[in-house]
Amino acid sequence: MNLETEKTMSRPEASPAPVRKAELEELLIDAEADDEQVQQSHPLVRRPWLLLLGLILVALNLRPALSSMAPLLSDVSKSLGLSAAQAGLLTTLPVLCLGLFAPLAPVLARRFGAERVVLGILLTLAGGIILRSNFGEVGLFAGSVLGGASIGIIGVLLPGIVKRDFAKHAGTMTGVYTMALCLGAAMAAGSSVPLSEHFDHSWAMGLGFWVIPALVAAVFWLPQIGQKHGAHNVAYRVRGLLRDPLAWQVTLYMGLQSSLAYIVFGWLPSILIGRGLTPTQAGLVLSGSVIIQLASSLAAPWLATRGKDQRLAIVVVMALTLGGLFGCLYAPIEGLWGWAILLGLGQGGTFSLALTLIVLRSRDSHVAANLSSMSQGFGYTLASMGPFAVGVVHDWTGGWNAVGWIFGIVGAGAILAGLGAGRALYVQVVSEKV
C-alpha cells in the first residue's frame, strides 16, 4: 500500500485566497467516502427531478421531530407528571444523539450505500415518532433518542448526496437544502398545537402526525435505491485534526451556536407561555422566527466571504441572536414579534456561517469532510447541554428570568470561539492518500 502524504499547515502569514464559487460549493461534503473518484466523477441521474423532490422531502423531515415537541412540552409534562429537569432531558436527548450518532453515517454508507441508509433511517425516524407518541413516558424518551439518532445520521449523509449528484449546482442546492430544513422546523412548530387541538387536545396526535411526512419521504426516496454511482477505490486519511486549535475553535463555535438554536427549539414556546401567550401563539412565534432564518441563512455566508475574514460577520449574527433572545425573555410582550424576527435573522446567520467555516478553514474537501464530522460529532454533543441546563435552572428557580445567564454565557463563548474560527487560516493536518 502506497502512501502519499501532504501536510496542510495553519500559518498566520499565509492567508487563504479569496473564496471562489467552487470552494463554497464544498459546503456539501461527501460523507460516503473521502474518495477521489467521487470528487471527480459526475454520475448520470436518470430522473433528476425525482431525486430533487426526494431530497427536499427528506430534508423537510430533519427538524419536525425536534421543533414539534416545544409547543406541546407543557401539555406533555402535565400529562405525564414530568419535572422541569425531566422536560429538559427530553429536549436534550435528541440533540445529544445528533452528535453521538453522526459518526456512524460514513460507516453505514460505506457498507450499505448512502441511498439505502437514508431509506432505512427514514423508517427508523418514523418508528421513533410513533414510539414517543403512543407508549407513555418510556416511549416518549426512547422515541426521542431514536428520532435524534435518525436525524443525526441522515443529516450527515444528505449533503454528500447533493454534492455528488448535483455537482454543477451544489451552491444552489445548498440554499434549497437549508430552506427545506427551516421550512420543516417552522411547519412543525406552528401546527403541532392546532393539530393537537383538532384531535380532542391530544398531544400524542400532535406529535404523532409527523410520521406521515417521514413515510411520504420514504416512498419518494425508494426509486433512488437502484441508482449506481461507481466504485470507491482511492481514500484519504486525515491526521492531526484533534490536535489543531483552529479545528477546536470551529467545533466550539458550531456547538455553542447550536446550543442556542436547540434551546430555542426546545424551550422558547414554554418561556413565552410563561409570559402569558397561549400554546398556539407561542408555537406561531417560534414558527415565524424560524421562517425568518431563510433570509439570513442564504445572505450571511455570501456577505461573510466578501471580507478578509469572517470575524465581523460572526459578531454581528451572534449579537442579533442574543438581542432577540433577551428581548423574548425580558422585553415588553407587545414588541415580541420584533424580537422574534431579530432572533431569526441572527440564528439563520449563525448556523450557515458555522457550515461555511468548515469549508473556509480546510484546504481541500478531504480535510473538510473530516472537520465536518468532528464539528458535528463533538459540537452537537456540546450543544445538548444547553437545553438541559435551561430545564435544570427553571426547576431550581421556578421561573424563567435566570435562564438569561445561560443565554449570555453560551453566547459569549460562541463569540470567543468564533473570533478564533473566523480568522483567515487553515487547519494544520496531515492528509494521506491510502
GUMAR-755748 format. One record per residue (C-alpha): residue number from 1; x, y, z. Coordinates in steps of 0.2 Angstrom, whole numbers, plus 2048, in hexadecimal, padded with zeros to 3 digits. Example, Ala and Ser with C-alpha at 12.3 -4.5 7.8 and 13.67 -1.06 7.14 Angstrom:
// GUMAR-755748
+-----+-----+-----+-----+
|  nr |   X |   Y |   Z |
+-----+-----+-----+-----+
|   1 | 83E | 7EA | 827 |
|   2 | 844 | 7FB | 824 |
+-----+-----+-----+-----+
***
This chain:
// GUMAR-755748
+-----+-----+-----+-----+
|  nr |   X |   Y |   Z |
+-----+-----+-----+-----+
|   1 | 800 | 800 | 800 |
|   2 | 807 | 811 | 7FB |
|   3 | 805 | 820 | 805 |
|   4 | 806 | 832 | 7FE |
|   5 | 807 | 83E | 80C |
|   6 | 804 | 851 | 80A |
|   7 | 805 | 85C | 819 |
|   8 | 7F8 | 86B | 81A |
|   9 | 7FE | 878 | 826 |
|  10 | 7F5 | 886 | 830 |
|  11 | 800 | 895 | 82D |
|  12 | 7FC | 8A7 | 832 |
|  13 | 807 | 8AE | 824 |
|  14 | 7FE | 8A3 | 817 |
|  15 | 7EC | 8A8 | 816 |
|  16 | 7E0 | 89F | 80B |
|  17 | 7DD | 8A7 | 7FA |
|  18 | 7CC | 8AF | 7F7 |
|  19 | 7BE | 8A2 | 7F7 |
|  20 | 7B8 | 89B | 7E6 |
|  21 | 7A7 | 894 | 7E2 |
|  22 | 7AF | 883 | 7E1 |
|  23 | 7B5 | 884 | 7F2 |
|  24 | 7A4 | 889 | 7F9 |
|  25 | 79D | 87B | 7F0 |
|  26 | 7A7 | 86F | 7FB |
|  27 | 79C | 873 | 809 |
|  28 | 793 | 863 | 804 |
|  29 | 7A0 | 856 | 809 |
|  30 | 79F | 844 | 803 |
|  31 | 79C | 83A | 813 |
|  32 | 79C | 829 | 80A |
|  33 | 7AF | 829 | 807 |
|  34 | 7BE | 835 | 807 |
|  35 | 7BF | 82F | 7F5 |
|  36 | 7C9 | 837 | 7E7 |
|  37 | 7BE | 82E | 7DA |
|  38 | 7AE | 835 | 7E2 |
|  39 | 7B5 | 847 | 7E2 |
|  40 | 7BA | 845 | 7CF |
|  41 | 7AB | 83B | 7C8 |
|  42 | 79B | 842 | 7C2 |
|  43 | 78E | 834 | 7C3 |
|  44 | 77F | 834 | 7B7 |
|  45 | 76F | 836 | 7C1 |
|  46 | 761 | 82F | 7B6 |
|  47 | 753 | 838 | 7BE |
|  48 | 75B | 848 | 7C6 |
|  49 | 74A | 84F | 7CA |
|  50 | 745 | 840 | 7D4 |
|  51 | 755 | 841 | 7DE |
|  52 | 753 | 853 | 7E1 |
|  53 | 741 | 850 | 7E8 |
|  54 | 748 | 842 | 7F2 |
|  55 | 756 | 84C | 7FA |
|  56 | 74A | 85B | 7FE |
|  57 | 73E | 84F | 806 |
|  58 | 74B | 846 | 810 |
|  59 | 752 | 857 | 816 |
|  60 | 741 | 85D | 81B |
|  61 | 741 | 84F | 828 |
|  62 | 752 | 853 | 830 |
|  63 | 74A | 860 | 83D |
|  64 | 738 | 85C | 840 |
|  65 | 73C | 84F | 84D |
|  66 | 746 | 85C | 856 |
|  67 | 73B | 86C | 854 |
|  68 | 72A | 863 | 856 |
|  69 | 72D | 85F | 869 |
|  70 | 730 | 871 | 86F |
|  71 | 71F | 878 | 86D |
|  72 | 717 | 868 | 875 |
|  73 | 724 | 866 | 883 |
|  74 | 719 | 86E | 890 |
|  75 | 70B | 862 | 88C |
|  76 | 716 | 853 | 88B |
|  77 | 71E | 857 | 89C |
|  78 | 70D | 859 | 8A4 |
|  79 | 706 | 84A | 89D |
|  80 | 715 | 83F | 8A2 |
|  81 | 71A | 848 | 8B2 |
|  82 | 72B | 84D | 8AB |
|  83 | 736 | 859 | 8B5 |
|  84 | 73E | 868 | 8AD |
|  85 | 74F | 85E | 8AE |
|  86 | 747 | 84F | 8A5 |
|  87 | 73F | 85A | 898 |
|  88 | 751 | 861 | 896 |
|  89 | 757 | 850 | 893 |
|  90 | 74A | 84D | 887 |
|  91 | 74F | 85C | 87D |
|  92 | 762 | 857 | 87F |
|  93 | 761 | 845 | 87A |
|  94 | 75E | 847 | 867 |
|  95 | 76B | 854 | 866 |
|  96 | 778 | 849 | 86F |
|  97 | 774 | 83B | 863 |
|  98 | 778 | 847 | 854 |
|  99 | 78A | 847 | 85A |
| 100 | 78B | 836 | 860 |
| 101 | 784 | 82D | 851 |
| 102 | 78B | 839 | 843 |
| 103 | 79C | 82F | 842 |
| 104 | 792 | 81F | 83D |
| 105 | 78C | 827 | 82D |
| 106 | 79C | 824 | 823 |
| 107 | 79E | 813 | 82A |
| 108 | 78D | 80E | 825 |
| 109 | 78E | 816 | 814 |
| 110 | 79E | 80D | 80F |
| 111 | 796 | 7FD | 814 |
| 112 | 784 | 7FE | 80D |
| 113 | 785 | 80E | 801 |
| 114 | 77F | 81F | 806 |
| 115 | 76E | 81D | 7FD |
| 116 | 769 | 80D | 806 |
| 117 | 76E | 814 | 817 |
| 118 | 764 | 824 | 815 |
| 119 | 755 | 819 | 811 |
| 120 | 757 | 80E | 81F |
| 121 | 75A | 81C | 82B |
| 122 | 74B | 825 | 825 |
| 123 | 741 | 816 | 82B |
| 124 | 74A | 816 | 83B |
| 125 | 746 | 828 | 83D |
| 126 | 733 | 824 | 83A |
| 127 | 735 | 816 | 847 |
| 128 | 73C | 822 | 854 |
| 129 | 72D | 82E | 851 |
| 130 | 721 | 821 | 853 |
| 131 | 72A | 81A | 863 |
| 132 | 72A | 82B | 86C |
| 133 | 718 | 82F | 869 |
| 134 | 710 | 81F | 86D |
| 135 | 719 | 816 | 87C |
| 136 | 719 | 822 | 88B |
| 137 | 728 | 829 | 893 |
| 138 | 734 | 81A | 88E |
| 139 | 72F | 81C | 87C |
| 140 | 730 | 82E | 87D |
| 141 | 743 | 82E | 882 |
| 142 | 747 | 81F | 877 |
| 143 | 73F | 826 | 868 |
| 144 | 748 | 836 | 86A |
| 145 | 759 | 82D | 86B |
| 146 | 754 | 823 | 85B |
| 147 | 74E | 833 | 852 |
| 148 | 75E | 83D | 856 |
| 149 | 769 | 82F | 851 |
| 150 | 760 | 82D | 840 |
| 151 | 761 | 840 | 83D |
| 152 | 774 | 840 | 841 |
| 153 | 778 | 832 | 835 |
| 154 | 76D | 839 | 827 |
| 155 | 774 | 84B | 82A |
| 156 | 785 | 845 | 826 |
| 157 | 781 | 83B | 817 |
| 158 | 775 | 846 | 80D |
| 159 | 781 | 855 | 809 |
| 160 | 78D | 848 | 802 |
| 161 | 780 | 841 | 7F6 |
| 162 | 77C | 853 | 7F1 |
| 163 | 78E | 857 | 7ED |
| 164 | 790 | 847 | 7E3 |
| 165 | 781 | 847 | 7D8 |
| 166 | 77F | 85A | 7D6 |
| 167 | 791 | 85E | 7D5 |
| 168 | 78F | 86D | 7C8 |
| 169 | 781 | 874 | 7D3 |
| 170 | 787 | 870 | 7E5 |
| 171 | 787 | 883 | 7EA |
| 172 | 774 | 884 | 7E5 |
| 173 | 770 | 874 | 7ED |
| 174 | 778 | 87A | 7FD |
| 175 | 76B | 887 | 7FE |
| 176 | 75D | 87B | 7FA |
| 177 | 763 | 86F | 807 |
| 178 | 764 | 87D | 815 |
| 179 | 753 | 883 | 810 |
| 180 | 74B | 872 | 811 |
| 181 | 753 | 870 | 823 |
| 182 | 74C | 881 | 828 |
| 183 | 73B | 87E | 820 |
| 184 | 739 | 86D | 829 |
| 185 | 73D | 874 | 83A |
| 186 | 731 | 883 | 837 |
| 187 | 723 | 877 | 831 |
| 188 | 724 | 86C | 841 |
| 189 | 726 | 87A | 84D |
| 190 | 717 | 884 | 846 |
| 191 | 70B | 875 | 844 |
| 192 | 70E | 869 | 851 |
| 193 | 703 | 871 | 85E |
| 194 | 6F4 | 874 | 851 |
| 195 | 6F6 | 862 | 84C |
| 196 | 6F5 | 85D | 85F |
| 197 | 6E6 | 868 | 861 |
| 198 | 6DD | 861 | 852 |
| 199 | 6DF | 84F | 858 |
| 200 | 6D6 | 852 | 869 |
| 201 | 6E6 | 85B | 871 |
| 202 | 6F0 | 84B | 86F |
| 203 | 703 | 850 | 870 |
| 204 | 706 | 83E | 86A |
| 205 | 6FE | 842 | 85A |
| 206 | 707 | 852 | 858 |
| 207 | 717 | 849 | 85A |
| 208 | 712 | 83A | 850 |
| 209 | 70C | 843 | 841 |
| 210 | 71E | 845 | 83B |
| 211 | 720 | 833 | 837 |
| 212 | 716 | 837 | 827 |
| 213 | 723 | 842 | 81F |
| 214 | 731 | 836 | 823 |
| 215 | 727 | 827 | 81B |
| 216 | 723 | 832 | 80C |
| 217 | 736 | 837 | 80A |
| 218 | 73A | 824 | 80B |
| 219 | 72E | 820 | 7FD |
| 220 | 736 | 82E | 7F2 |
| 221 | 748 | 829 | 7F7 |
| 222 | 745 | 816 | 7F2 |
| 223 | 749 | 818 | 7DF |
| 224 | 75B | 81E | 7E4 |
| 225 | 760 | 80D | 7EB |
| 226 | 763 | 806 | 7DA |
| 227 | 76F | 814 | 7D4 |
| 228 | 781 | 810 | 7D1 |
| 229 | 78F | 81C | 7D5 |
| 230 | 79F | 813 | 7D1 |
| 231 | 7AD | 80B | 7DC |
| 232 | 7B6 | 813 | 7EA |
| 233 | 7C9 | 80F | 7E8 |
| 234 | 7D3 | 81D | 7EE |
| 235 | 7D1 | 823 | 800 |
| 236 | 7D9 | 831 | 80B |
| 237 | 7DE | 830 | 81D |
| 238 | 7DF | 841 | 826 |
| 239 | 7EA | 841 | 836 |
| 240 | 7ED | 84F | 843 |
| 241 | 7DC | 857 | 843 |
| 242 | 7D9 | 853 | 856 |
| 243 | 7E9 | 85C | 85A |
| 244 | 7E6 | 86C | 850 |
| 245 | 7DF | 87B | 85A |
| 246 | 7D7 | 882 | 84B |
| 247 | 7CD | 872 | 848 |
| 248 | 7C7 | 873 | 85A |
| 249 | 7C2 | 885 | 858 |
| 250 | 7B7 | 881 | 849 |
| 251 | 7B0 | 872 | 853 |
| 252 | 7AC | 87D | 862 |
| 253 | 7A4 | 88A | 858 |
| 254 | 799 | 87D | 84F |
| 255 | 794 | 876 | 860 |
| 256 | 791 | 886 | 869 |
| 257 | 786 | 88E | 85C |
| 258 | 77D | 87D | 85A |
| 259 | 77A | 87D | 86D |
| 260 | 771 | 88E | 86B |
| 261 | 767 | 887 | 85C |
| 262 | 761 | 878 | 866 |
| 263 | 75D | 882 | 875 |
| 264 | 751 | 88C | 86A |
| 265 | 74A | 87C | 862 |
| 266 | 748 | 874 | 873 |
| 267 | 743 | 882 | 87F |
| 268 | 73E | 892 | 876 |
| 269 | 72B | 88E | 875 |
| 270 | 72B | 889 | 888 |
| 271 | 734 | 899 | 88C |
| 272 | 727 | 8A3 | 882 |
| 273 | 718 | 899 | 88A |
| 274 | 71F | 89E | 89B |
| 275 | 71E | 8B0 | 895 |
| 276 | 70C | 8AE | 891 |
| 277 | 70A | 8A8 | 87F |
| 278 | 700 | 899 | 87B |
| 279 | 708 | 889 | 875 |
| 280 | 702 | 88D | 863 |
| 281 | 709 | 89F | 864 |
| 282 | 719 | 899 | 86A |
| 283 | 71B | 88C | 85D |
| 284 | 717 | 899 | 84F |
| 285 | 724 | 8A5 | 856 |
| 286 | 731 | 897 | 855 |
| 287 | 72B | 892 | 844 |
| 288 | 72D | 8A4 | 83E |
| 289 | 73E | 8A6 | 845 |
| 290 | 744 | 896 | 83C |
| 291 | 73C | 89C | 82C |
| 292 | 746 | 8AC | 82D |
| 293 | 756 | 8A1 | 82E |
| 294 | 754 | 89E | 81B |
| 295 | 75A | 8AF | 817 |
| 296 | 769 | 8B1 | 822 |
| 297 | 76F | 89E | 81F |
| 298 | 770 | 8A2 | 80C |
| 299 | 777 | 8B4 | 80E |
| 300 | 784 | 8B2 | 81D |
| 301 | 790 | 8A6 | 814 |
| 302 | 790 | 8B1 | 804 |
| 303 | 794 | 8C1 | 80E |
| 304 | 7A0 | 8B9 | 81A |
| 305 | 7AB | 8B3 | 80B |
| 306 | 7AD | 8C5 | 804 |
| 307 | 7B8 | 8CA | 812 |
| 308 | 7CA | 8C5 | 817 |
| 309 | 7C3 | 8B9 | 824 |
| 310 | 7B3 | 8B5 | 82D |
| 311 | 7B5 | 8BC | 83E |
| 312 | 7AB | 8CB | 83C |
| 313 | 79C | 8C1 | 834 |
| 314 | 79D | 8B5 | 843 |
| 315 | 79C | 8C3 | 850 |
| 316 | 78D | 8CB | 846 |
| 317 | 783 | 8BB | 845 |
| 318 | 786 | 8B6 | 857 |
| 319 | 782 | 8C8 | 85D |
| 320 | 771 | 8C7 | 853 |
| 321 | 76E | 8B5 | 85B |
| 322 | 771 | 8BB | 86D |
| 323 | 767 | 8CB | 86A |
| 324 | 758 | 8C1 | 864 |
| 325 | 75A | 8B4 | 873 |
| 326 | 75B | 8C1 | 880 |
| 327 | 74C | 8CB | 878 |
| 328 | 741 | 8BB | 878 |
| 329 | 746 | 8B8 | 88A |
| 330 | 745 | 8CA | 892 |
| 331 | 73E | 8D7 | 886 |
| 332 | 72C | 8DC | 887 |
| 333 | 721 | 8CF | 87F |
| 334 | 719 | 8DC | 873 |
| 335 | 729 | 8DC | 869 |
| 336 | 72C | 8C9 | 869 |
| 337 | 72A | 8C7 | 856 |
| 338 | 738 | 8D3 | 853 |
| 339 | 744 | 8CA | 85E |
| 340 | 73F | 8B9 | 856 |
| 341 | 744 | 8C0 | 845 |
| 342 | 754 | 8C6 | 84C |
| 343 | 757 | 8B5 | 853 |
| 344 | 754 | 8AD | 843 |
| 345 | 75F | 8B8 | 839 |
| 346 | 76D | 8B4 | 846 |
| 347 | 76B | 8A2 | 847 |
| 348 | 769 | 89F | 834 |
| 349 | 77A | 8A8 | 832 |
| 350 | 783 | 89F | 840 |
| 351 | 77E | 88D | 83A |
| 352 | 783 | 891 | 827 |
| 353 | 793 | 899 | 82D |
| 354 | 798 | 88A | 837 |
| 355 | 796 | 87F | 827 |
| 356 | 7A0 | 88C | 81D |
| 357 | 7AE | 88C | 82A |
| 358 | 7B1 | 879 | 827 |
| 359 | 7B5 | 87C | 815 |
| 360 | 7BF | 88C | 817 |
| 361 | 7CA | 885 | 824 |
| 362 | 7CE | 875 | 819 |
| 363 | 7DA | 875 | 80B |
| 364 | 7D1 | 867 | 802 |
| 365 | 7C1 | 85D | 803 |
| 366 | 7C9 | 84E | 80B |
| 367 | 7CE | 859 | 81A |
| 368 | 7BD | 861 | 81A |
| 369 | 7B5 | 850 | 81B |
| 370 | 7BE | 84C | 82A |
| 371 | 7BC | 85D | 832 |
| 372 | 7A9 | 85C | 82E |
| 373 | 7A8 | 84C | 838 |
| 374 | 7B2 | 852 | 846 |
| 375 | 7A8 | 862 | 848 |
| 376 | 798 | 859 | 847 |
| 377 | 79C | 84B | 852 |
| 378 | 7A4 | 855 | 860 |
| 379 | 79A | 865 | 85D |
| 380 | 789 | 85D | 85E |
| 381 | 78E | 853 | 86D |
| 382 | 793 | 864 | 875 |
| 383 | 783 | 86C | 86F |
| 384 | 778 | 860 | 878 |
| 385 | 77E | 867 | 889 |
| 386 | 775 | 878 | 886 |
| 387 | 763 | 872 | 886 |
| 388 | 766 | 867 | 895 |
| 389 | 76E | 875 | 89E |
| 390 | 75E | 880 | 89B |
| 391 | 753 | 872 | 8A2 |
| 392 | 75E | 870 | 8B1 |
| 393 | 75F | 883 | 8B5 |
| 394 | 74C | 885 | 8B2 |
| 395 | 749 | 876 | 8BE |
| 396 | 754 | 87E | 8CB |
| 397 | 74D | 890 | 8CA |
| 398 | 73B | 88D | 8C5 |
| 399 | 73C | 89A | 8B8 |
| 400 | 744 | 89F | 8A8 |
| 401 | 74E | 8AF | 8AC |
| 402 | 75E | 8A6 | 8B1 |
| 403 | 760 | 89D | 8A1 |
| 404 | 766 | 8AE | 89A |
| 405 | 777 | 8A9 | 8A2 |
| 406 | 777 | 89A | 897 |
| 407 | 774 | 8A4 | 887 |
| 408 | 782 | 8B0 | 88C |
| 409 | 78F | 8A3 | 890 |
| 410 | 78C | 898 | 881 |
| 411 | 78B | 8A7 | 876 |
| 412 | 79B | 8AF | 87C |
| 413 | 7A4 | 89E | 87A |
| 414 | 79E | 89D | 868 |
| 415 | 7A4 | 8AE | 864 |
| 416 | 7B5 | 8AA | 86C |
| 417 | 7B6 | 89A | 862 |
| 418 | 7B0 | 8A2 | 853 |
| 419 | 7BE | 8B0 | 854 |
| 420 | 7CA | 8A2 | 853 |
| 421 | 7C1 | 897 | 846 |
| 422 | 7BE | 8A7 | 83B |
| 423 | 7D0 | 8AB | 838 |
| 424 | 7D7 | 8A8 | 826 |
| 425 | 7E1 | 898 | 82A |
| 426 | 7E1 | 886 | 826 |
| 427 | 7E0 | 877 | 832 |
| 428 | 7F1 | 86F | 834 |
| 429 | 7F0 | 85C | 82F |
| 430 | 7F8 | 84E | 826 |
| 431 | 7EE | 848 | 817 |
| 432 | 7F3 | 836 | 811 |
| 433 | 7ED | 82E | 801 |
| 434 | 7EC | 81B | 805 |
+-----+-----+-----+-----+
***
